[in-house]
């Protein structure tokens, strides 16, 4: 630890300094004002190296460092609290050495992450991130932070691009952004091996999150399974991915410029002229639809394939709680209307876990590529199990346009299926519908009628 006090900058410190400059952080302040820089520190190698390097740089540029560690209360109480307390202890030692640094812990209420995962419908990883950033924003406001540093590194960038490629999210291949508002990421150009070497040279310890070894999380599967395979079989693949990401960023910049030039303030209109819409390139039509969804409060990654179908042929589409339609003159995107007697729901499932719905619970467990789901009715105890799916898939209530495929290949509306089952109108929205999001057809895989005492419909295709 004593080596931290050395005045000579390590190569890593120089890289962090370059990263801060790239993020447009003005380290030299006028009028004697001290810059207030925050940092999210989990206790892992990435964030610990960031904290230590910021402290070392603060001696040169005279800024203050404020660290926060978020205890998500997902892991065992002993492990999660130990990591956060280690961050506090490290901040204390750094302060004793003369660095202008302080630290605090934000404890997330037990069970909150699970509740948010159900509400947002995007799994535990997304929920933890959502809550964590909420704590970061509160921390920045209360401490009047000028810039808040996050410890995402080059490895994280590569993994993110791979994940988005596998999810078909072409628009997001640019990866993690260096700057988003007050949040900056000065380590994005630094490999994890360099980070660990830096800490070892300074004799600084770090903590390892046990969940990093659990391949139930999508990122962990990419990190622990896919990346080692690529390292062994495809030398140089990382540079190829990073080059692709940079090209995607450049294309995104050009697309944003073109989008602004073509649409300007008119893109905020609730109704879009059909003629003007169809004159745009398909990519800009889809961007316009995404923006409209965001303005309507869509908090999940809406499937690209649905928007592309509508962008090419603006017909009536109802999907995942939103309606897309044209009345001959204008294009509309609206939240699906819900009657007071309906209890509509939907969630995109991308990982193992236990999810809460109005009907009860869904337990999801994967074995390799195969995913098994078990529905439980919390009131009557009925259970329905379905297997052989793949991530991602959607669990939702019935929509007007729903249809299923019969064994002879013909279509049948789900409304007619419910009529055959004699499902009363007030129960139709309660029955879980499982829809594939892993292929272009996005077929309904099953309808869990037995959860409410009715037959089940299962795709045999």
N, C-alpha and C positions, 0 to 999 in steps of 0.2 A: 504493500500500500504506500510506503514512503516514496516509491518511485513516481507517484502521481505528482509530487511537488516539483519534479524536475522542470526547469524552465524551457528546455529544448523541446520543440514540437516533434512528435513522431510523424511518420508518413500518414498514419491514420488521421491524426489531428488536422493535417494539411488537407486531406481529402474531405473531412467534415467542414472545414472552413470554405473550401471550394463549393461544397454542396449548399452551404448557407448563402453564399454569394449568388449561386445559380437560382436559389429561391427568392432572390431579391431582398434578403434580410440586411438592413443597413446597420452594420455592427458599430460604425463610428457615428455617434450622435452629436448634434450641435447643442450649444448652450449648456453643456455640462449635464444634460439629462441622461439617466441610465436606462438602457434598454431592459425591458422585463421579458425574459424568454422562459416559456414553460416547456415541460417535457413529460410525455407519458411513459412511465417506467414500470414494467411488469416484474422485473427481477431477472429476466432472461438476458442472454449475452448481448443481443442487439440493443435493447433499451439501456442496459447498464453501460455499455460502451459509449452510447450517446450522452448519457448523463455525465460520465467521467470526462469525456472530451469537451463538452460544453463548459464544465467547470475549469478545465485547463485553459480554454480559450478566453474565459471570462476574466482571467488574470491579465490578459493582454488588452482586451477591448472593453473592460470595465462594465460588463452587463451583469444583471442579476438572474439567477436560475431558480425556477420554481418547479418542483417535481410532484407528480401525483401518481399514485398506484391504485388501480381499480380492482377491488376484490369482488369478482362476479358471483362468488358463492356457488359455483358449479361443481368444483372438485370437493374433496373432503375438507372439512373446516380446518383441520390441522395443516394441510398442505397449502391451501390458498392463503390462509392468514400468515403462515410462515414466510411466503414469498413477499407479501406486502410489508411485513415487519422488517424483512431484510432490506428492502428499499429505504425504509425510514432509518435503519441503523447506518446504511451506507451514506445517506444524506448527512446524518449526524457526524460521522467520521470526516466527511469532506468539509463540513463546517468547522470542525475542530482544527483542520489543516489550514484554515484561513480563507476558504472559498465562500463566496456570497451565495449560499444555496439553502433552500428549505424544502421540506417534503411533507406530504400528508397522504392519508389513505381515504378512499371513498368506498364504503362498504355497501354493496348492492343487497337489498333485502332478499332473503332466501325464497326461492320459487318465482321471483320476478322475471328472470330470464325465460323460464318455461311459459309463463303467462304471455310475455311479449312474443315468443315464438309462435304461439297459437294465434294471437291477434294479427301478427304480420304475415303468418303463413309461409315463412321462408326458412324455417329451421333454426337450430340453436346458435350456429355460427353468426347468422345474420342478426338474431336477437341480441346476442352478446355485444356485437359491434354497435348496434343501435343504442343500447343502454350506455355503453362505454363512451361513445361520443357525446351523449347527453351529459355525462359527468364531466367530460373535458370542457364542454362549453360553459357549464356552471362554474367550473374552476377558473377558466379564463376571465369570466365576468367578475367574479369575486376578487381576483388578484390583479385585475387590470393588465392582463398579459398582452404584450404587443405581438408576439409570434409564439405559436405552440408547435414544438417539434415532435414528430412521430418517427419511430425507428424502423420503418420498412426499408429493407435493403435490396440489393440486386437479385438475390435468390428469390425474395418475395415477389419481385417484379416478374421474373421468369415464370414462377408458379402461377401467378395471377393470369398472365397471358395464356398459358396452357389451359387453365380452368375455363377461361372465357371462350377459347377456341372449341373445347370439348362441349361447352354449353351452346355453341352456335351463336355466340354474341359477337358478331363481326365488328359491330360499331364500337366495341369496348376493347379491341385488341391493342389499343394504345397503352393499356395497362394502368398502373397507379400513377396519378398525377403528382408532380413535384409540389404544387401549390394548390390549395383549395381554401380560399378565404384566409382565415388566420392560421390554418394548419399548413405546416411545411415539412418536407421529408428530405433532409440533407444526406441521408445514407443510401439513397436509391442507386447510386453508382458504385457502391462498395459491396464486395462479396462477403458472405458470412465467414469464410475461412480467414479473411483479413481481420474481421472483427474479433474473432476468438484469439488470433495471434496477438492482437493489441492488448487484450485483457490479460493474457498469460504473461506478456512482457512486463506489465505493470503489477502482476501478482494480485489481480482483482478477481474475486470469485463471482459466479453467477448461478442462477437457479434454472432448473429444467422442468418445464410444465409436463406432468405425466400424460396429459391429454394429447400432447404432440405425438405420442407413440400409438394412439388409438386410431385405427384406420376407418372408423365409422364416419369421420368427418371428411368431406370432399377434399379439402386442401391437404389433409394428411395423406390421403390416398395418392394424390399427385406427388407430394414431397417424398413419401416413404416407399412408394411402389414404382411410379412412372419415372421419376427423375433418376433413381439408381439404374433402371433399365436403359434409359437413354444415354446415361454416362458410360455404361459398359459397351453399348452397341453402336452409338452414333457420336463419335468424337466431333467436337465443335458445334454441336446442336444448339448450345445456349446462345452463342453469338448470332446464329440464324434467327432464333426467336426474338432476341433483342433488336435485331435489324428489322424484322417484321413489325415489331412494336413501334419502332421509330417511324417507319413508313406509314403505319396506321395513324400515328399522331400527326404527321405532315398532311395526310389526306383529310383527317378530321378538321384540321385548321382551315384547309381550303374549302371543305364542305360547309363549315360554319360561316365563312366569309360569303360564299355563294348563297347560303340560306338567308342570311341577313339582307343581302343585296336584292334577292328575288322577292322576299316577303315583308321585310321590315316590320312595322308595328301591326300590320294586318294579320300576322300569325296569331295574335291574341284574341281574335274574334271567335265567338262561340259557334258561328256558322261560316263555312268555307264555300265559296262559289264552286260548283262542280266543274265549270269550264276552266277556271283558273287552276283548280286542283289537278285536273287531267293534263294540263299543259306543262306541269312540273315534271322533272325526271323522277322516276319511281323512288329513288333514294331520298329525295326531298319530301315527297308525299309521306313516306314512312316516318321521317324525322318530324314532320308536322303532326302526325298522329301520336307519336311518342310524347311530344310536348303537350298536346292536349290531354293525354292520359295523366301526365305529371300534374297539370293544373287541376285535374279532377281528384287528385289525392291518391293516385295509384302508387302503392308503396312496394311493389314487387316487379320483377323483370317480366314484363308482358311478352308472350311468345312472338318472336319476329315473324314466324310463318303466317300467323293470323293476320297481322297488319299488312303483310305483303299481298295476301289474297284480296283484302279489301282495297288496297292501294291500286291494284291492277283492275279490279272490277267492283266499284262501290255498290255493293248490294247489302241487304240486311244481314248483319251478323251479330249474334249475342254470344259473348264469351267472357267467362271469368268475372262476371259482375258488371260488364260494360256493354253498351249497345252502339253499334256502328251502322249508320244508314244514310241514304240520300233520298230527298223528297223530289228529285227532278231538277231542282235549282241549286240546292245547297247540300253540303256534306255536314253531318252531325256526329259527334262522339259524346255520349252521355252515360252517366251511371245508370245501371239497370234499375227500373222502377220496382219497388217492393211494396206489396200490400201489407197492411197492418197485421193480417192473419198469417203472413209467411215468416219463416225463420231461415232466410237464405244464408248460405255460408260457402266459403271456398278457401282452399289452402294449397299451395304448391309444395309438394313433399320432395326433398332432395337428399335426405339422410335418415339414418335410423333414429328412432326416438318414440316417445309417447306423446300424442297430440290430443288436445281436448277440443270437442265439437259440441254443438247443441244436442246431438243425439247421445253423446257419451264420449268414448275414447277410441283412438286409433293407435295400435301398437305396430311399429314398422321395424323389421329386422331383415338385413341383407346377408346373403351367403354368396360371395363372389359377385357376379353380375345379377343374380336372381334376387328379387325382393319379395318378401312375404308380408302381408298386411292382415291384421286381425281387428275387426270392429266389435266394440262392446257397447250395448245399450245400458246406460247407467241406471235406468229405472226398472226395466223388466229382466235384465240379465242376459238377454239374447246375444249370441255371438255369431259372427260370420267371418270366416277366414278365406283369404284369396292369395294365391302365390303365382310365381312365374312372371312378375312384372320387372321393369327396370326403372331406375331413376332417370329423369324426374317424372312425376305424375301428379295429377291434380285430384283432390277430393273436394267435391262441391255438391250443391243442391241442383235440382233440375232446372234447365233452361228451356224456354219455349221451342227453340230450334233443335233440341236434342233428338237424335235418332240412333238406333242400333242396327247392326247387320244380322239378318237371319242366316240360317245354315245354308240356304240356297243362294246367298249373296244379295238378296233383296233388302231394302231398307224398311224399317218400321219406326214410326215416331215413338219416343218414350212416353208421350202422353197417351198413346193407344195402348202401350204395354201396361201402364198404370190403370187404365180403364179395364183391361182384361183381368187385372188383379183385384179390381174393385177397391182401389185406394181412394178414400175420400179426399176432397180438394184440400182440406186443411192439413193433410199428412204428406202430400206430394213433395213439398219443399223440404221435408224432414229426412227423406230417404237418401243415403249417401250414393253419389255417382262417382265412379273412378274413371278418369280420362287420361290416356297416355299423352305425354308431352315429349316423348323421346323419338318420335318420327313425324313425318310431314302430315300423315293422315289424321293423327290425334284422335284415334277411335276411342269410343267408350269401351272400357275393358270389362267392367262389371257394374251391376246395380245391386246394392246390398239390401234387398227388400226384407230379408229374414230378420234384420235388426229390429223391425217393427212388426214382425209376424206375417209378412207377405212372402211370396216366392222370390228367388234371386234370379237375376239374368247375368250370364257369364259368357264373354266372347270366346268362341272356339276357333277363331281364325288365327 
